Amino acid sequence: MRLYELTSSYEQLLEMAEQLDEETLRDTLESINEAIEEKVENTAYVIKSLEANVKIIDEEVKRLQAMKSTQQRNIKSLKEYIQESMEKVGLGKIEGSLIKVSIQNNPPSVRLDDDFKIGKYLVSVEPKFDRKAILSDLKQGLDVPGAEIVQGRSIRIR
């Protein structure tokens, strides 16, 4: 069965899915009276369609992030260009009719040499467990107190 062959109830549900919270979506699915096999199949079609939407949204997010990065690089480059030009001719401030541009000192910052090694300035990072290594050891039969392998279950739709 193709997606366009879904019943009108599921088509309407798919259209409303973006605006519905999880509980309302589940309640709406339960209110459609069908045999369990057909209901599961049609619900799986809704899931596939929503997954396709998520993939499209992810691709659009990546495209927009790339566009954002390009814009940010352009902003930085143009600011550097303006600053260099103003500094070359000795201008610290330009007041236009709609916009003002000025060069100001930034707050002090620290630049460290590559060989900087004074230990009292080190900041500790909170440690975290290497779950992959723990799983590997457990699979090899090693005893890892406080850890166990658990096998979850989930739905797979193909």
Backbone hydrogen bonds, N-H to C=O, Kabsch-Sander energy under -0.5 kcal/mol:
donor,donor_aa,acceptor,acceptor_aa,energy
5,E,2,R,-1.5
6,L,3,L,-1.7
11,E,7,T,-2.1
12,Q,8,S,-2.6
13,L,9,S,-2.1
14,L,10,Y,-2.6
15,E,11,E,-2.0
16,M,12,Q,-2.0
17,A,13,L,-1.3
19,Q,16,M,-1.3
20,L,16,M,-1.1
25,L,21,D,-2.4
26,R,22,E,-2.4
27,D,23,E,-2.7
28,T,24,T,-2.5
29,L,25,L,-2.2
30,E,26,R,-2.3
31,S,27,D,-1.4
32,I,28,T,-0.7
32,I,29,L,-0.9
33,N,31,S,-0.6
34,E,32,I,-0.7
39,K,35,A,-2.7
40,V,36,I,-2.8
41,E,37,E,-2.3
42,N,38,E,-2.9
43,T,39,K,-2.5
44,A,40,V,-2.3
45,Y,41,E,-1.7
46,V,42,N,-1.8
47,I,43,T,-2.4
48,K,44,A,-2.7
49,S,45,Y,-2.3
50,L,46,V,-2.5
51,E,47,I,-2.7
52,A,48,K,-2.2
53,N,49,S,-2.1
54,V,50,L,-2.3
55,K,51,E,-2.2
56,I,52,A,-2.2
57,I,53,N,-2.6
58,D,54,V,-2.9
59,E,55,K,-2.3
60,E,56,I,-2.2
61,V,57,I,-2.7
62,K,58,D,-2.4
63,R,59,E,-2.2
64,L,60,E,-2.7
65,Q,61,V,-2.7
66,A,62,K,-2.3
67,M,63,R,-2.2
68,K,64,L,-2.6
69,S,65,Q,-2.5
70,T,66,A,-2.2
71,Q,67,M,-2.4
72,Q,68,K,-2.7
73,R,69,S,-2.5
74,N,70,T,-2.4
75,I,71,Q,-2.5
76,K,72,Q,-2.5
77,S,73,R,-2.6
78,L,74,N,-2.7
79,K,75,I,-2.5
80,E,76,K,-2.4
81,Y,77,S,-2.2
82,I,78,L,-2.5
83,Q,79,K,-2.6
84,E,80,E,-2.8
85,S,81,Y,-2.3
86,M,82,I,-2.8
87,E,83,Q,-2.7
88,K,84,E,-2.2
89,V,85,S,-1.4
90,G,87,E,-0.7
91,L,86,M,-2.8
94,I,101,V,-3.4
96,G,94,I,-0.7
96,G,99,I,-2.9
101,V,94,I,-3.0
103,I,92,G,-2.6
104,Q,102,S,-0.5
116,F,113,D,-1.6
119,G,117,K,-0.9
121,Y,118,I,-1.6
122,L,119,G,-1.8
131,R,129,F,-1.3
134,I,130,D,-2.0
135,L,131,R,-2.6
136,S,132,K,-2.3
137,D,133,A,-2.5
138,L,134,I,-2.5
139,K,135,L,-2.5
140,Q,136,S,-1.5
141,G,138,L,-1.5
142,L,137,D,-2.4
144,V,142,L,-0.6
147,A,144,V,-2.0
152,G,150,V,-0.6
158,R,156,R,-0.5
